[in-house]
Amino acid sequence: MANALKVITASASDTNGSGADLAADTDRILYKVGGSVTASIIVGFHVSNIVTNTIKITVTINSDTTGVSTYFGVGSGTGTDGVNKPAFLVKDVAIPESSTIELLSGNKIFLGPTDEIKIQCDTAAGFNTILSFVEQT
């Protein structure tokens, strides 16, 4: 099993190099685990406010992993064959002007194939982000 250390740096300003900004309250996929990756471990996640007012961000983990032992979403209540649902890592977290927050604070998040992280902001072009992770293949 090979490990690759990776980083994604992204800005809600000029998201695709054409000068287009990410609109307010628009979900954008920041990272999606590729099909050849067996697991991804998120080890760092920073978001910076780059505008002159307080912003609010929401980060969602979308996981379609099946066969997990959970009592949520299981009709029989047996605790098997559950299906993960989208869940908020943070919802409407305020970041003051010229500030940065670290979303994991020493914790880790494990993702499986096709799982994804989405981010949105209540202010157009309001943030920069750095996502550090390990991919296992």
WOCOR-V163292 format. One record per residue. N is the residue number from 0. RES is the residue in one letter. D_FIRST is the distance of its C-alpha to the first C-alpha in Angstrom with 1 decimal. Layout:
N:RES:D_FIRST
N:RES:D_FIRST
This chain:
0:M:0.0
1:A:3.8
2:N:6.7
3:A:10.1
4:L:13.3
5:K:15.9
6:V:19.5
7:I:22.1
8:T:25.7
9:A:28.3
10:S:32.0
11:A:34.3
12:S:36.7
13:D:36.5
14:T:33.4
15:N:33.2
16:G:35.1
17:S:38.3
18:G:39.9
19:A:39.2
20:D:38.5
21:L:36.7
22:A:39.5
23:A:40.1
24:D:38.6
25:T:36.2
26:D:32.6
27:R:30.2
28:I:26.5
29:L:24.8
30:Y:21.2
31:K:19.7
32:V:16.0
33:G:15.4
34:G:14.9
35:S:11.7
36:V:10.1
37:T:9.1
38:A:10.3
39:S:12.2
40:I:13.8
41:I:17.3
42:V:18.4
43:G:21.7
44:F:24.3
45:H:27.7
46:V:30.6
47:S:33.8
48:N:37.2
49:I:38.6
50:V:42.0
51:T:45.2
52:N:45.1
53:T:43.0
54:I:40.3
55:K:38.4
56:I:34.8
57:T:33.0
58:V:29.2
59:T:27.9
60:I:24.6
61:N:24.6
62:S:22.3
63:D:22.9
64:T:20.4
65:T:22.3
66:G:22.5
67:V:22.3
68:S:24.7
69:T:27.3
70:Y:31.1
71:F:31.4
72:G:31.9
73:V:32.3
74:G:35.7
75:S:35.9
76:G:34.9
77:T:32.8
78:G:29.7
79:T:27.4
80:D:26.4
81:G:26.9
82:V:26.0
83:N:25.1
84:K:27.7
85:P:28.0
86:A:28.5
87:F:29.8
88:L:27.9
89:V:31.3
90:K:34.5
91:D:37.4
92:V:36.5
93:A:39.1
94:I:38.2
95:P:41.4
96:E:42.4
97:S:40.4
98:S:38.0
99:T:34.2
100:I:32.4
101:E:28.9
102:L:27.8
103:L:25.2
104:S:27.0
105:G:24.1
106:N:22.5
107:K:19.3
108:I:18.8
109:F:15.9
110:L:15.9
111:G:14.7
112:P:15.0
113:T:18.5
114:D:19.4
115:E:21.5
116:I:23.4
117:K:27.1
118:I:29.6
119:Q:33.4
120:C:36.3
121:D:40.0
122:T:41.1
123:A:40.5
124:A:38.5
125:G:38.2
126:F:34.8
127:N:32.0
128:T:28.6
129:I:25.4
130:L:22.1
131:S:19.2
132:F:15.7
133:V:12.0
134:E:9.9
135:Q:6.4
136:T:5.7
